[in-house]
Amino acid sequence: MNRQQLIVAVKEAGYIERLADYIRQAPFGEQWQLTAFTNPNALRQFIRAGYPIDLLAVHPSLLEEIGDAVPAIPTALLVARIGQFQGRAEVLQFQPLPQLLNALAAVHAAHTGTLAQADRNRGRAKVAAVYAAVGGIGKTTLAIQLAQQLGGREERVFYLNLEQWNATSIWFGDEGQDDFSRMLYTVQAHPNKSQAVLAELRRRHPVLKLDYMAPSGNAEERLTMKAEQAKQIIAAVADSGQYDVVVVDLDSRMDPIHQAAFEEADVIIWLLSKEPVVIRKTSMALRYGEQKWGDAFQQQRRKFRFVDSFVHGSGEMSFNETLQVRIEGGIPYVAEWSEGRQLLDASGYAAYRSAVESLMNRFALLERGGEDARRNGTAAQS
């Protein structure tokens, strides 16, 4: 598959060197071929020679020097601050490289109305939903750690939080609180532009090595969101071709959003514990799902993978007689996290990381998306 042609033109040779080194190591380099210039005359000759260009990222001063040589191709102006050139696509030149490349991909997507062909041909990502019928059982901790460890294994991961009370700003920050609103509006009003808007809004966490959407600043959005819109958002990420795994973090309700997420998911990791109240609420949630959605819910039950929380080690395979379900592993309790210590610094919590890796292997989440996922789909299901 031919890669998209990215042309970058700036004055700083060191900038180009760092960018080229990063692209060679990043998934972006599998989709884009970089050609770089610091000399406007060389860029002018390259353009006039008719070489293919899918996106031109250029400093405004160099664009001015090459004059009218630029044909009608997607162009991003690399600027020091946004708002200098009204009506033109602007991208901050100096920002973390993952965000820079996401912004450039968004300009291309906005111009063409779709993501790059190389991306779309990669196939659908695996979708792992993380759920529990009770709060405070470590669901978001598991979802983030799962995404982090997959990212650390060079999987392309997107963390999608669909909770009403989304508190991940503790780790991700408050910036971009309108992003989810924009995405929700897009899937409602312009579903054909969902992936282009996703490419613009997604953010990269440099430590966790995952992409995510900024936490919503409006809890009402979760209440007003329809099941179909939730499916469209998950599908926009999973079908973009840019990810191997999408980790969907759900709250402890059991409503149409959950049923929609269950339908989109390949595996649903359902956390429980041996506490009587947890067993009781889990039983009630299962019974409600069967009564509410009938056969549709029963079809999703084959994807449920029940995991014990707060166990010693990684947990053993067992059978819960009360719920009549098989327990397929466990995750330990980490006292330091409950005491408010840094969740994202899991380097010292070997038992938890080992348990999460066991789940990743058991549920076949380490297989690549796209062609690899299709090739290994039968083996993963068995």
WOWOZI-V271748 format. One record per residue. RES is the residue in one small letter. SS is DSSP state (h for helix, s for strand, l for the rest). PHI is phi as a letter, one per 40 degrees, with the letter a starting at -180 (999 if undefined). OMEGA is omega as a letter, one per 40 degrees, with the letter a starting at -180 (999 if undefined). Layout:
res=RES ss=SS phi=PHI omega=OMEGA
res=RES ss=SS phi=PHI omega=OMEGA
This chain:
res=m ss=l phi=999 omega=i
res=n ss=l phi=c omega=i
res=r ss=l phi=c omega=i
res=q ss=s phi=c omega=a
res=q ss=s phi=b omega=i
res=l ss=s phi=b omega=i
res=i ss=s phi=b omega=i
res=v ss=s phi=b omega=a
res=a ss=s phi=b omega=i
res=v ss=l phi=b omega=a
res=k ss=l phi=c omega=a
res=e ss=l phi=c omega=i
res=a ss=h phi=c omega=i
res=g ss=h phi=c omega=i
res=y ss=h phi=c omega=a
res=i ss=h phi=c omega=a
res=e ss=h phi=c omega=i
res=r ss=h phi=c omega=a
res=l ss=h phi=c omega=a
res=a ss=h phi=c omega=i
res=d ss=h phi=c omega=a
res=y ss=h phi=c omega=a
res=i ss=h phi=c omega=i
res=r ss=h phi=c omega=a
res=q ss=h phi=c omega=a
res=a ss=l phi=c omega=i
res=p ss=l phi=d omega=i
res=f ss=h phi=d omega=a
res=g ss=h phi=c omega=i
res=e ss=h phi=c omega=a
res=q ss=h phi=b omega=a
res=w ss=s phi=b omega=i
res=q ss=s phi=b omega=a
res=l ss=s phi=c omega=i
res=t ss=s phi=b omega=a
res=a ss=s phi=b omega=a
res=f ss=s phi=b omega=i
res=t ss=l phi=b omega=a
res=n ss=l phi=b omega=a
res=p ss=h phi=c omega=i
res=n ss=h phi=c omega=i
res=a ss=h phi=c omega=i
res=l ss=h phi=c omega=i
res=r ss=h phi=c omega=i
res=q ss=h phi=c omega=i
res=f ss=h phi=c omega=a
res=i ss=h phi=c omega=a
res=r ss=h phi=c omega=i
res=a ss=l phi=c omega=i
res=g ss=l phi=g omega=i
res=y ss=l phi=c omega=a
res=p ss=l phi=c omega=i
res=i ss=l phi=b omega=i
res=d ss=l phi=c omega=i
res=l ss=s phi=a omega=i
res=l ss=s phi=b omega=i
res=a ss=s phi=b omega=a
res=v ss=s phi=a omega=i
res=h ss=s phi=c omega=a
res=p ss=h phi=d omega=a
res=s ss=h phi=c omega=i
res=l ss=h phi=c omega=i
res=l ss=h phi=c omega=i
res=e ss=h phi=c omega=a
res=e ss=h phi=c omega=a
res=i ss=h phi=c omega=i
res=g ss=h phi=g omega=a
res=d ss=h phi=c omega=a
res=a ss=h phi=c omega=a
res=v ss=l phi=c omega=i
res=p ss=l phi=c omega=a
res=a ss=l phi=c omega=i
res=i ss=l phi=b omega=i
res=p ss=l phi=d omega=a
res=t ss=s phi=b omega=i
res=a ss=s phi=b omega=i
res=l ss=s phi=c omega=i
res=l ss=s phi=c omega=a
res=v ss=s phi=b omega=i
res=a ss=l phi=c omega=i
res=r ss=l phi=a omega=a
res=i ss=l phi=c omega=i
res=g ss=l phi=h omega=a
res=q ss=l phi=c omega=a
res=f ss=l phi=b omega=a
res=q ss=l phi=c omega=i
res=g ss=l phi=g omega=i
res=r ss=l phi=b omega=i
res=a ss=l phi=c omega=a
res=e ss=s phi=b omega=i
res=v ss=s phi=b omega=i
res=l ss=s phi=c omega=a
res=q ss=l phi=c omega=a
res=f ss=l phi=b omega=i
res=q ss=l phi=a omega=i
res=p ss=l phi=d omega=a
res=l ss=h phi=d omega=i
res=p ss=h phi=d omega=i
res=q ss=h phi=c omega=i
res=l ss=h phi=d omega=a
res=l ss=h phi=c omega=i
res=n ss=h phi=c omega=a
res=a ss=h phi=c omega=i
res=l ss=h phi=c omega=i
res=a ss=h phi=c omega=i
res=a ss=h phi=c omega=i
res=v ss=h phi=c omega=i
res=h ss=h phi=c omega=a
res=a ss=h phi=c omega=i
res=a ss=h phi=c omega=a
res=h ss=h phi=c omega=a
res=t ss=h phi=c omega=a
res=g ss=l phi=g omega=a
res=t ss=l phi=a omega=i
res=l ss=l phi=c omega=a
res=a ss=l phi=d omega=a
res=q ss=h phi=d omega=i
res=a ss=h phi=c omega=i
res=d ss=h phi=c omega=a
res=r ss=h phi=c omega=a
res=n ss=l phi=c omega=a
res=r ss=l phi=c omega=i
res=g ss=l phi=g omega=a
res=r ss=l phi=c omega=i
res=a ss=l phi=c omega=i
res=k ss=s phi=c omega=a
res=v ss=s phi=b omega=i
res=a ss=s phi=b omega=i
res=a ss=s phi=c omega=i
res=v ss=s phi=b omega=a
res=y ss=s phi=a omega=i
res=a ss=s phi=a omega=a
res=a ss=l phi=c omega=i
res=v ss=l phi=b omega=i
res=g ss=l phi=c omega=i
res=g ss=l phi=g omega=a
res=i ss=l phi=b omega=i
res=g ss=l phi=g omega=a
res=k ss=h phi=c omega=a
res=t ss=h phi=c omega=i
res=t ss=h phi=d omega=i
res=l ss=h phi=c omega=a
res=a ss=h phi=c omega=a
res=i ss=h phi=c omega=i
res=q ss=h phi=c omega=i
res=l ss=h phi=c omega=i
res=a ss=h phi=c omega=a
res=q ss=h phi=c omega=a
res=q ss=h phi=c omega=i
res=l ss=h phi=c omega=i
res=g ss=h phi=c omega=i
res=g ss=h phi=c omega=i
res=r ss=l phi=c omega=i
res=e ss=l phi=g omega=i
res=e ss=l phi=c omega=i
res=r ss=l phi=c omega=a
res=v ss=s phi=b omega=i
res=f ss=s phi=b omega=i
res=y ss=s phi=c omega=a
res=l ss=s phi=b omega=a
res=n ss=s phi=c omega=i
res=l ss=l phi=b omega=i
res=e ss=l phi=c omega=i
res=q ss=l phi=c omega=i
res=w ss=l phi=c omega=a
res=n ss=l phi=c omega=a
res=a ss=l phi=c omega=a
res=t ss=l phi=c omega=i
res=s ss=h phi=c omega=i
res=i ss=h phi=d omega=a
res=w ss=h phi=b omega=a
res=f ss=h phi=c omega=a
res=g ss=l phi=g omega=a
res=d ss=l phi=c omega=a
res=e ss=l phi=c omega=i
res=g ss=l phi=g omega=a
res=q ss=l phi=c omega=i
res=d ss=l phi=c omega=a
res=d ss=h phi=c omega=a
res=f ss=h phi=c omega=i
res=s ss=h phi=d omega=i
res=r ss=h phi=c omega=i
res=m ss=h phi=c omega=i
res=l ss=h phi=c omega=i
res=y ss=h phi=c omega=a
res=t ss=h phi=c omega=a
res=v ss=h phi=c omega=i
res=q ss=h phi=c omega=a
res=a ss=h phi=c omega=a
res=h ss=l phi=b omega=a
res=p ss=h phi=d omega=i
res=n ss=h phi=c omega=i
res=k ss=h phi=b omega=a
res=s ss=h phi=d omega=a
res=q ss=h phi=c omega=i
res=a ss=h phi=c omega=i
res=v ss=h phi=c omega=i
res=l ss=h phi=d omega=a
res=a ss=h phi=c omega=i
res=e ss=h phi=c omega=a
res=l ss=h phi=c omega=a
res=r ss=l phi=c omega=i
res=r ss=s phi=b omega=a
res=r ss=s phi=b omega=i
res=h ss=s phi=c omega=a
res=p ss=l phi=c omega=a
res=v ss=l phi=c omega=a
res=l ss=l phi=c omega=a
res=k ss=l phi=f omega=i
res=l ss=s phi=a omega=i
res=d ss=s phi=c omega=i
res=y ss=s phi=a omega=i
res=m ss=l phi=b omega=a
res=a ss=l phi=d omega=i
res=p ss=l phi=d omega=a
res=s ss=l phi=c omega=i
res=g ss=l phi=c omega=a
res=n ss=l phi=b omega=a
res=a ss=l phi=c omega=a
res=e ss=h phi=c omega=a
res=e ss=h phi=c omega=i
res=r ss=h phi=c omega=a
res=l ss=h phi=c omega=a
res=t ss=h phi=c omega=a
res=m ss=l phi=c omega=i
res=k ss=l phi=c omega=a
res=a ss=h phi=d omega=a
res=e ss=h phi=c omega=i
res=q ss=h phi=c omega=i
res=a ss=h phi=c omega=i
res=k ss=h phi=c omega=a
res=q ss=h phi=c omega=i
res=i ss=h phi=c omega=i
res=i ss=h phi=c omega=a
res=a ss=h phi=c omega=i
res=a ss=h phi=d omega=i
res=v ss=h phi=c omega=a
res=a ss=h phi=c omega=a
res=d ss=l phi=c omega=a
res=s ss=l phi=c omega=a
res=g ss=l phi=g omega=a
res=q ss=l phi=b omega=a
res=y ss=l phi=b omega=i
res=d ss=l phi=c omega=a
res=v ss=s phi=b omega=i
res=v ss=s phi=b omega=i
res=v ss=s phi=b omega=a
res=v ss=s phi=b omega=a
res=d ss=s phi=c omega=a
res=l ss=l phi=b omega=i
res=d ss=l phi=c omega=a
res=s ss=l phi=c omega=i
res=r ss=l phi=c omega=i
res=m ss=l phi=a omega=a
res=d ss=l phi=b omega=a
res=p ss=h phi=d omega=i
res=i ss=h phi=c omega=i
res=h ss=h phi=c omega=i
res=q ss=h phi=c omega=i
res=a ss=h phi=c omega=i
res=a ss=h phi=c omega=i
res=f ss=h phi=c omega=a
res=e ss=h phi=c omega=a
res=e ss=h phi=c omega=a
res=a ss=l phi=c omega=i
res=d ss=l phi=c omega=i
res=v ss=s phi=a omega=i
res=i ss=s phi=b omega=a
res=i ss=s phi=c omega=a
res=w ss=s phi=b omega=a
res=l ss=s phi=c omega=i
res=l ss=s phi=a omega=i
res=s ss=l phi=a omega=a
res=k ss=l phi=c omega=i
res=e ss=l phi=c omega=a
res=p ss=h phi=d omega=a
res=v ss=h phi=c omega=i
res=v ss=h phi=c omega=i
res=i ss=h phi=c omega=a
res=r ss=h phi=c omega=a
res=k ss=h phi=c omega=i
res=t ss=h phi=c omega=i
res=s ss=h phi=c omega=i
res=m ss=h phi=c omega=i
res=a ss=h phi=c omega=i
res=l ss=h phi=c omega=a
res=r ss=h phi=c omega=i
res=y ss=h phi=c omega=i
res=g ss=h phi=d omega=i
res=e ss=h phi=c omega=a
res=q ss=h phi=c omega=a
res=k ss=h phi=c omega=a
res=w ss=h phi=b omega=i
res=g ss=l phi=f omega=a
res=d ss=h phi=c omega=a
res=a ss=h phi=c omega=i
res=f ss=h phi=c omega=i
res=q ss=h phi=c omega=i
res=q ss=h phi=c omega=a
res=q ss=h phi=c omega=a
res=r ss=h phi=c omega=i
res=r ss=l phi=c omega=i
res=k ss=l phi=c omega=a
res=f ss=s phi=c omega=i
res=r ss=s phi=b omega=a
res=f ss=s phi=c omega=a
res=v ss=s phi=b omega=i
res=d ss=s phi=c omega=i
res=s ss=s phi=c omega=i
res=f ss=s phi=g omega=i
res=v ss=s phi=b omega=i
res=h ss=l phi=c omega=a
res=g ss=l phi=g omega=a
res=s ss=l phi=c omega=i
res=g ss=l phi=g omega=i
res=e ss=l phi=b omega=i
res=m ss=l phi=c omega=a
res=s ss=s phi=a omega=a
res=f ss=s phi=b omega=i
res=n ss=s phi=c omega=a
res=e ss=l phi=c omega=a
res=t ss=l phi=c omega=a
res=l ss=l phi=c omega=a
res=q ss=l phi=f omega=i
res=v ss=s phi=b omega=i
res=r ss=s phi=c omega=i
res=i ss=s phi=c omega=a
res=e ss=s phi=b omega=i
res=g ss=s phi=i omega=a
res=g ss=s phi=a omega=i
res=i ss=s phi=b omega=a
res=p ss=s phi=c omega=i
res=y ss=l phi=c omega=i
res=v ss=l phi=b omega=a
res=a ss=h phi=c omega=a
res=e ss=h phi=c omega=a
res=w ss=h phi=c omega=i
res=s ss=h phi=c omega=i
res=e ss=l phi=c omega=i
res=g ss=l phi=g omega=i
res=r ss=l phi=c omega=a
res=q ss=l phi=c omega=a
res=l ss=l phi=c omega=a
res=l ss=l phi=c omega=i
res=d ss=l phi=c omega=a
res=a ss=l phi=c omega=a
res=s ss=l phi=c omega=a
res=g ss=l phi=c omega=a
res=y ss=l phi=b omega=a
res=a ss=h phi=c omega=a
res=a ss=h phi=c omega=i
res=y ss=h phi=c omega=a
res=r ss=h phi=c omega=i
res=s ss=h phi=c omega=i
res=a ss=h phi=c omega=i
res=v ss=h phi=c omega=i
res=e ss=h phi=c omega=i
res=s ss=h phi=c omega=i
res=l ss=h phi=c omega=i
res=m ss=h phi=d omega=i
res=n ss=h phi=c omega=a
res=r ss=h phi=c omega=a
res=f ss=l phi=c omega=i
res=a ss=l phi=f omega=a
res=l ss=l phi=c omega=a
res=l ss=l phi=c omega=i
res=e ss=l phi=c omega=a
res=r ss=l phi=c omega=i
res=g ss=l phi=c omega=i
res=g ss=h phi=g omega=a
res=e ss=h phi=c omega=a
res=d ss=h phi=c omega=a
res=a ss=h phi=c omega=i
res=r ss=h phi=c omega=a
res=r ss=h phi=c omega=a
res=n ss=h phi=b omega=a
res=g ss=h phi=d omega=a
res=t ss=h phi=c omega=i
res=a ss=h phi=c omega=a
res=a ss=h phi=c omega=a
res=q ss=h phi=c omega=i
res=s ss=l phi=c omega=999
